[in-house]
Amino acid sequence: MIDKLRALQAKLQKEKLAEFKRRVSLGDLVTDRWQNAREYGFGEGTSCYDNVLIMGDVRVGKNTWIGPNCILDGSGGTLTIGDYCSISAGVQIYTHNTVAWSTSLGQAQHAKAPTTIGNGAYIGPNSVIAKGVTIGDRAVIGAMSFVNTDIPAGKKAWGTPAKVVGDSV
């Protein structure tokens, strides 16, 4: 059985490479990104790679791209992502953290707050969005940023922690 599975994977990888010049995980070879999004109840035209970790209450609008290896954590409150967003590879978006719980040796509760990504936002690769943050419509977050404060609509921000550096549009 394993040999048949490996042969099938090799065949599918060869076809994917020939058609799209890319190599993806086994899950992404045998699933459809748009079907994955539909199964989660995400908006029409949204795509979501099979290897995205989705937890809790996550709501995504239409025509949004969720790249590979992302974490969408709605376990601490609603995580809302708008329409026409790009959530790049490796992005992590949280609605909770366990800092106080850990440092209190389990005496404190997990910190929880909803997180919102507005319409038309671009979140650069490997960025981390902390719990309770709101990123406004058409905002741009640069690659590898840590966003722990709200970013207004139409602004671009990057860094660790992310700072607004200008207008996005």
C-alpha positions as CSV (number, residue, x, y, z in Angstrom):
1,M,0.0,0.0,0.0
2,I,2.8,2.4,0.9
3,D,4.5,1.8,-2.4
4,K,1.3,2.5,-4.3
5,L,0.8,5.7,-2.3
6,R,4.4,6.8,-3.1
7,A,4.0,6.0,-6.8
8,L,0.8,8.1,-6.8
9,Q,2.4,10.9,-5.0
10,A,5.3,10.9,-7.5
11,K,2.9,10.9,-10.4
12,L,0.9,13.8,-9.0
13,Q,4.0,15.8,-8.1
14,K,5.3,15.4,-11.7
15,E,2.0,16.6,-13.1
16,K,1.9,19.6,-10.7
17,L,5.5,20.5,-11.5
18,A,4.9,20.3,-15.3
19,E,1.7,22.4,-15.1
20,F,2.5,25.0,-12.4
21,K,6.3,24.7,-11.7
22,R,5.7,24.0,-8.1
23,R,6.0,21.2,-5.5
24,V,3.4,20.9,-2.8
25,S,2.6,18.7,0.2
26,L,0.7,15.4,-0.3
27,G,-2.5,17.0,1.1
28,D,-2.3,19.8,-1.4
29,L,-1.9,17.3,-4.2
30,V,-5.1,15.5,-3.4
31,T,-7.3,18.4,-2.3
32,D,-8.6,21.5,-3.9
33,R,-7.8,24.8,-2.2
34,W,-11.2,26.3,-3.1
35,Q,-13.0,23.3,-1.9
36,N,-11.1,23.4,1.4
37,A,-12.2,27.0,1.9
38,R,-15.9,26.1,1.1
39,E,-15.8,23.3,3.6
40,Y,-14.8,25.8,6.3
41,G,-17.6,28.1,5.2
42,F,-15.3,30.8,3.9
43,G,-16.5,33.2,1.2
44,E,-16.9,32.5,-2.5
45,G,-13.7,32.5,-4.4
46,T,-11.5,32.1,-1.3
47,S,-8.7,29.5,-1.4
48,C,-7.0,27.8,1.5
49,Y,-4.1,25.3,1.3
50,D,-4.6,21.9,3.0
51,N,-1.7,22.5,5.4
52,V,-3.2,25.6,7.0
53,L,-4.0,25.0,10.7
54,I,-7.4,26.4,11.5
55,M,-8.8,26.5,15.0
56,G,-11.9,27.9,16.6
57,D,-14.1,30.6,15.2
58,V,-12.5,31.7,11.9
59,R,-14.5,33.7,9.4
60,V,-13.1,34.6,6.0
61,G,-14.7,36.7,3.3
62,K,-14.7,36.3,-0.5
63,N,-11.8,36.1,-2.9
64,T,-9.2,35.8,-0.2
65,W,-6.0,33.8,-0.6
66,I,-4.6,32.0,2.4
67,G,-1.1,30.7,1.6
68,P,0.6,27.5,2.8
69,N,1.7,26.8,6.3
70,C,-0.5,29.5,8.0
71,I,-2.0,29.3,11.4
72,L,-5.5,30.9,11.8
73,D,-6.4,30.7,15.5
74,G,-9.9,31.7,16.4
75,S,-9.8,29.7,19.7
76,G,-9.8,32.9,21.9
77,G,-12.5,34.8,20.1
78,T,-13.6,35.4,16.5
79,L,-10.9,35.8,13.9
80,T,-12.3,37.7,11.0
81,I,-10.5,38.1,7.7
82,G,-12.2,40.3,5.1
83,D,-12.6,40.1,1.3
84,Y,-9.8,40.3,-1.2
85,C,-7.0,39.7,1.3
86,S,-3.7,38.0,0.8
87,I,-2.5,36.0,3.8
88,S,1.0,35.1,2.7
89,A,2.8,31.8,3.4
90,G,3.7,31.2,7.0
91,V,1.5,33.9,8.5
92,Q,0.2,33.3,12.1
93,I,-2.9,35.1,13.3
94,Y,-4.0,34.6,16.9
95,T,-6.9,35.4,19.2
96,H,-5.3,34.2,22.4
97,N,-2.0,33.8,24.1
98,T,-0.8,31.7,27.1
99,V,1.8,34.1,28.5
100,A,0.1,34.8,31.9
101,W,-1.0,31.1,32.1
102,S,2.5,29.9,31.7
103,T,4.3,32.4,33.9
104,S,1.7,31.9,36.7
105,L,2.2,28.2,36.5
106,G,-1.3,27.7,35.4
107,Q,-3.0,30.0,37.9
108,A,-4.0,32.7,35.3
109,Q,-6.4,32.2,32.4
110,H,-5.4,32.4,28.8
111,A,-5.6,35.9,27.4
112,K,-8.3,36.2,24.7
113,A,-9.5,38.8,22.3
114,P,-11.0,38.8,18.8
115,T,-8.7,39.8,15.9
116,T,-9.8,41.4,12.7
117,I,-8.2,41.8,9.3
118,G,-10.0,44.3,7.1
119,N,-10.9,44.0,3.4
120,G,-8.1,44.2,0.8
121,A,-5.3,43.8,3.4
122,Y,-2.0,42.2,2.5
123,I,-0.1,40.3,5.2
124,G,3.5,39.6,4.2
125,P,5.1,36.2,4.6
126,N,5.9,34.8,8.1
127,S,4.3,37.7,9.9
128,V,2.6,37.2,13.3
129,I,-0.6,39.1,14.2
130,A,-1.2,39.1,18.0
131,K,-4.6,38.6,19.7
132,G,-6.9,41.6,19.8
133,V,-5.3,43.4,16.8
134,T,-7.4,45.1,14.1
135,I,-5.7,45.7,10.8
136,G,-7.7,48.1,8.7
137,D,-9.0,47.9,5.1
138,R,-6.3,48.0,2.4
139,A,-3.4,47.9,5.0
140,V,-0.1,46.3,4.1
141,I,2.0,44.4,6.6
142,G,5.6,43.8,5.6
143,A,7.2,40.4,5.7
144,M,8.3,38.9,9.0
145,S,6.5,41.6,11.0
146,F,5.1,41.2,14.5
147,V,1.9,43.2,14.8
148,N,0.8,43.8,18.4
149,T,-1.1,47.1,17.9
150,D,-3.9,48.2,15.6
151,I,-2.9,49.3,12.1
152,P,-5.2,51.9,10.5
153,A,-6.9,51.5,7.2
154,G,-4.8,52.4,4.2
155,K,-1.4,52.3,6.0
156,K,1.7,50.1,5.6
157,A,3.6,48.8,8.6
158,W,6.5,46.5,9.2
159,G,9.1,45.5,11.7
160,T,9.2,43.9,15.2
161,P,7.1,45.3,16.6
162,A,5.4,46.6,13.5
163,K,5.3,50.4,13.1
164,V,3.3,52.4,10.6
165,V,5.7,53.7,7.9
166,G,3.4,55.4,5.4
167,D,0.3,55.0,3.2
168,S,-0.4,51.8,1.4
169,V,-2.4,53.2,-1.4
